[in-house]
Amino acid sequence: MFIGAINSQVRNFFAAVAPAWDGQTFVVGCSGNFTFETILSKYAPNARIFSNDVSLYSGLAGAWLTGEELPVTLLHDDYAFVAPYLYSPIDRLAAVMVLLDMLPYHKRNNPHALRLWDDYRAQFPALHEKTLAKLSAVDVHCAGYYAGDVLDHFQHFAEDSGAIFCCFAPTYAGGYERLYKRLESVLSWTAPTYPMITDERRATMLEFLRPRRYCWYDDRLLDAFPCVLKVESGRQRPIYLYTSLPLPATYLKGKAIGDMPTWTLATRETVLQPSDTIRLTPIKTTECAAFKDALLGKNILFAAGAWAFAVQVNETIIGFLEFAPNRAFSDPRTIYLQADFCVPHTRYPRVSKLMVLLARCGDTRRLLERALARRVLRVATTAFTDKPVSMKYRGVMELVKRGVSPRGEPFLNYQATFTTDTWSEVYRQWLTKHGSTR
C-alpha cells in the first residue's frame, strides 16, 4: 500500500541492511507514502519510528498509524457522499485515497471525464470498502507522527545521540502544495505552517545532519557528503544515498537498454521521392528506447512512452514517433507526443519537421484511437528550450504555454488538432515545401 517515489532498487538496498538496525530509533522526515517506515516495520520490527510530513494525506496516514485523531470537514455540498466515511482515522484515510484517484475528473468538462466521475461516484462505497481491506492488511508501526516542518521534527531529537535521521526531501519548493492542492479544496483541516524547502533550507538541514547518524536520499550530487549508494537507470537522473552509517558502498545500474534492431535506416544516399510509400509501423517501446539512446543527445533524459512507431519510407526508416497517455495537459481527448526524432545525417535537413507533421495527421489519429479504444482530438508535446520558439514545431503546432519545470528547465508546451490528411498527403506536401537537400 505505502510504496512511493523511492526507487525500487533503493528500497531493496534498505531492506537488505535494515535488520542490522533493529531496535534503534529512527526519525523520518518527509514520510510521504511511509515507504521507509514500511521497510523498517518488516525487516527491523523492533525499531522505534517517528514520522513526519505536512500533507493531508500523510497526516491522515500518520494519525491512523499512531492511533490519533485528525478531523476533517467537507467544504462543498458536491462531496456530501464522502461524509459518512469521515468518522474514524482509517475511514478518513481510505476515503481520501479514493478521492485522490477520483479528483482528476472533477471538472467533468467532457464526456470521458463525466463518465469516470459518475462511475467513481456510484462505486465510492465499494471502492472505500476495498481500500479499507488493503489498509487493514498493512503492517506498519510508528511511535509518533509530527505534522510540521521537517527540520523542527529533527531538532526535537537533537539530543538523542543514538537516533538515525532519514529523509528524502522534495527536490523542488512547493512540491506537496501542487500535488495536494485539489484535495485541500475539498476537505478542510488544521494544516501545519512550515517554510518551503528551498536550496538554502536544504543546506541548513544537511548541516544539522552532518555530525549525526543519518541517511539522506537525493537526486543531486553532494560532494561534501559520503555517498554509499548510486543508482542509475537508463537516461533517468542518478539517485544517491548519503549516510554517516557504516554501510557498504554500492553501485546499481538499472535495466540496460537493449541493442538496436538491425533495421534499414536512412543514410546520406537515401533519396526521397513523391512516389514513395510512407507508413507508421508499430514497434515495441523497448525498441524505440534503443534508438533514443543511440540517436538522441546524451544530455536528454527520456522516459518511455506507451505506443511507438517507426516512420518508414518504402522499407527504410527515417524517424520515430512515440506517444503516451496525456501528461502535460488535463484534457483526456489530448494525446501526448512523448518523442519525435529522425535518423540523423541524411541529405534532408528538415526531416524533423516531417515527424511533427505526421504526428498530427489523420492516419496517425486513427492508429492511436484503435490503441486507446476512444476518440482523441488533439496532440500535445513539450520542448525543453530557453529559446522563444521551437523551430521544429513552429507553424505545425500552436504554442500554448511557456514555463519553467520544477527542476528549473525552461519549456514550451505545444498543441495541435489532428488533421484529416493521410500520411501520403503529408509526405508529398513536406517534400514540396521542406524537402530540399543539404
Secondary structure, DSSP 4 states (H G I P E B T S, - for coil): ----SS-HHHHHHHHHHGGGGTT-EEEEES-TTTHHHHHHHHHSTT-EEEEEE-SHHHHHHHHHHHT-----EES-GGGGGGGGG-SSHHHHHHHHHHHHHHGGGTT--SHHHHHHHHHHHHHHHHHHHHHHHHHHT-----SEEEES-HHHHHHTTTT-TT-EEEE---SSTTHHHHHTHHHHTTEE--PPP-----HHHHHHHHHHHTTSEEEEEESS--TTS-EEEEEE-TTSPPEEEEESS----EEEE-PPPPPPP---B--TT----TT--EEEEEE-HHHHHHHHHHHS-TT------SEEEEEEETTEEEEEEEEES--S-S-TTEEEEEEEEE-SSSS-TTHHHHHHHHHTSHHHHHHHHHHHTS---EEEEEEE-SSSS-TTTBTTBEEEEEEE-TTS-EEEEEEEE--S--HHHHHHHHHHHH----
